[in-house]
């Protein structure tokens, strides 16, 4: 039972982080203004953050039904 609770807690935590990531994109947060992003080439930063957005959306679409119907 502890393993099940732990797995579900991790999954819900990741879904919350994904939702925050999508929310930051909706409010047009400037990710290039972050300290680490300023030290990297701008095209690389845009590509990384776009990939992160796609992964977050995929996480939400694929794993939300598992949490809701479990």
Secondary structure by P-SEA (a helix, b strand, c coil): caaaaaaaaaaaaaaaaaaaaaaaaaaccccccccccccccaaaaaaaaaaaaaaaaaaaaccaaaaaac
